[in-house]
Amino acid sequence: MRLFEEIIGELGSFREAVQRGSTFRAYRAAPGSAWPQSERGSIVMKSETAVELGSPKDESVSFLVWTEDASLVKDGVISLIGPDLAESAVHSLPFGKAVILGVNGFTEENCYERHREIELLRFDVNLEGYMMRAVSQHMREWSRISTEALAKGFSLKIMGGVLIEMYRSLDYVHAAEILFITSSSEDVRKLRGLGERSNKIIGAMNKMAVELALDCSTCEYNEVCAQVAGLRSLRDSLAKEK
């Protein structure tokens, strides 16, 4: 299914444009879990926090896209535009995260459930000194890193490596790439524009999967379905079944 290929292409152009005006690094994810685990639901208190990413007072966006075209994914690459955690001169940073996955075997019948499984996987990240809260419908992600974890070397490279390893653990994910942005609120807002487009595609896909009636004339996703061939294919397939 071809749903996000255009957005993935624009993510590459966006990264090239933004990185020219800011610090840019590309890391290679290290094999194996690179940080000790914590208990599920552990909390980092405000008094223990060294750095906050995407707090309610800062810009924040987090979204995920996937493709069956392996050429569109730089497998194992973690790109960072802006300072890493230990380099920040402030305790609160805007935060952008875009995950690009290379997948296989996605069909009209399984794409809804598989996307839900992928989306929920980030809530299974339990790292010592790291706390994350997310609001998926608003594409926001807020995390705290403790002073102790930062002193021991916790970084976005480590966090990205753990995430990539978790995504690859799914038998239908064969490649994973992550883009982090901490450079400025303006850059995160620019990334949000691409995230909002991906969110509309996901919204349309989810609506088709759970509703028995497919009345395009009254659907709020009519415009995006007209633009994305994969959504039209999904709609036609589900309409035949229903």
LINRAHU-V453209 format. One record per helix or strand of 2 or more residues. SS is the DSSP state (H for helix, E for strand). FROM is the first residue (numbers start at 1). TO is the last residue. If there is no record, write none. Layout:
BEGIN
ss & from & to
SS & FROM & TO
SS & FROM & TO
END
This chain:
BEGIN
ss & from & to
H & 5 & 19
E & 24 & 28
H & 46 & 48
E & 49 & 53
E & 60 & 67
H & 70 & 72
E & 77 & 81
H & 85 & 87
E & 92 & 93
E & 95 & 103
H & 111 & 124
E & 130 & 135
H & 136 & 138
E & 140 & 146
H & 147 & 151
H & 156 & 168
E & 173 & 181
H & 185 & 210
H & 216 & 218
H & 222 & 227
H & 229 & 241
END
